[in-house]
C-alpha cells in the first residue's frame, strides 16, 4: 500500500515482489462460512476513506446490511449476484463487467465461485451516510452498448490542459454518488496531448480502446493499451498523450476541500 503521488499500473496478481497476502476475515461479516480472501492495496488515503487494489475471494455470502461505501469494480474472474434482505436476487454480474455500487444500499453479495476484481472504494468519514437507499438499482453494471452519439460532447477538456489542437472528447456518466464527488462513466477522445501539471482528481481507468502514454515529472513513462487498468492519485504531476482514438471506463473521485 502506498500514498505516493505517481501512476499505478494495476496487476491481476498484485506486484511480483509482494503478491496478494491472505486477509484475516471475521465471521460477523458473513452469512456463510468464512471464505479465503486475498488482497493487495495499491493506494490508500485513510483520511479520505479511499482505497484502490486487487482482491480475490472463494465462494461466500456477505452479511446483509448497508453496503460499506461507494465502489467501482472490474470483474477479472468469476461472477456474483446481489440479494435483498429476503434473499431475493436483484441482479447478477459476470466476468468482464464493470460494476458500480451505491453507499448504504441494503444488499448482500453472494457468489458460488472464485472471484477476482480490481476496485476503488470510497467512504469519506466526513460525509453523512445516506439514508433510505433502495436496494433496487443500487448496484449496476456499465452498459457496454453505449454508442458515441449517446455520449455528451464536452465543451471543456478537464481534467487536462491541452497542448496544441483541441481534441473532440465525449462523456457519459453512469453513476454519481450521493455526495456528488464520485463519478463513474465512459469517456472517449480523438488524439491529444496535455501539459505537465498536477492531476486535479483521483482517477481509476480501464482502457477500452487505443493507447495512452502518461509521463511523470521525474521522466517516468507509462504506456497503457487496451484492457490495461491504472490509477492516478490527485496531485500527481504528469502529462497524457494519445496518438489515436481512445476510450475508457473511469471512476473519478473529486472531493471538495474541507
Order of alpha helices (4+ residues) and beta strands (2+ residues): beta-beta-beta-beta-beta-beta-beta-beta-beta-beta-beta-beta-beta-beta-beta-beta-beta-beta-beta-beta-beta-beta-beta-beta
